[in-house]
Amino acid sequence: MREILDIQKQLMPDLMDIMKKRYSILQHILVSGVVGRRTLASSLDMTERVLRGEVDFLKELGLLESDASGMKISESGRQLLEDMQPIIKMAFGLTDLEDSIAKAFHLTNVIIVPGDSDTSIFTKKELGRAGAAALRKYVSKDDIIAVTGGSTMAQIANNLAISSSMKGSWFVPARGGLGESVDMQANTIASIMAKKTGGKYRLLHVPDHLGEEAYQSLIQDPQIQEVVNAVRSCRIVVHGIGDAMVMARRRKVDSETTSSLRGDGALAEALGYYFDRQGNVVHKMPTVGLRLEDLQRVEVVIGVAGGKSKGEAIASVLRHGQEDVLVTDEAAALEIMKHV
């Protein structure tokens, strides 16, 4: 397959460009669900006239459907996109990039979607779709799945559906986090994932920031203890990765701690832990839930994060060495490789 693509690139470079363009159109429509032509043209940075010609061609092939509400992908189009994915990854050079990152950080699997989540909501949605697909791949009957909060995790939840393998699964929040926006809280995301898949869920009603005295008091509560025990016995963890300073602001960390994080060279945040450029833990949020040491016996740890701005932060967390699977986008992947 690779040899054929290399020959096509040399003899018919225009054909590769057309294939990429039509794939991008179909992929954007798939991720959007239903979309109008003007919105799609703007997202793809394409004129409406050029897009109209491409859309008409794809409709003639039966890959798209349209009505008064807009355009949507047909079942044939959905199947074609699935079949094209390995070819497109090779054409975009993503297969080699996936292999390089997996080798550099000793990962079981790396999945890269085209684009940059920082600048494209469609890429962020596609990142969520790829994250959901990764979870489906590794989940088995009656699993306990711990999930964190955040906008990327919310996109994963949106892309899950009823599944026989997930129907008996339990979704639990990886840690407490009542200080965040409700939509982005791990509790909310765990409940949405359970409802979407036909699974079950437990909630952890504890604040994001806890003093030692409050922590010791809460951890004695039988109901909280029961949920924490479930969280710490999970088989799969799905979590986001953030920029340290951005996450500190989002969690309303006090100025003294923020200054300390900056002085210690904190670059990334994941699961309430802050990491420096070498992947060392420089700070831990005092919260109830999954601990870093718990990851050593978790079978599958899936990190999902994208955007060029997060590339170095993702590399920092990968360097710590607890991840098994990474789902990211092209822009972040290229940045990650600069820090290998």
Order of alpha helices (4+ residues) and beta strands (2+ residues): alpha-alpha-alpha-alpha-beta-beta-alpha-alpha-beta-alpha-beta-alpha-beta-alpha-beta-alpha-alpha-beta-beta-alpha-alpha-beta-beta-beta-beta-alpha-beta-alpha
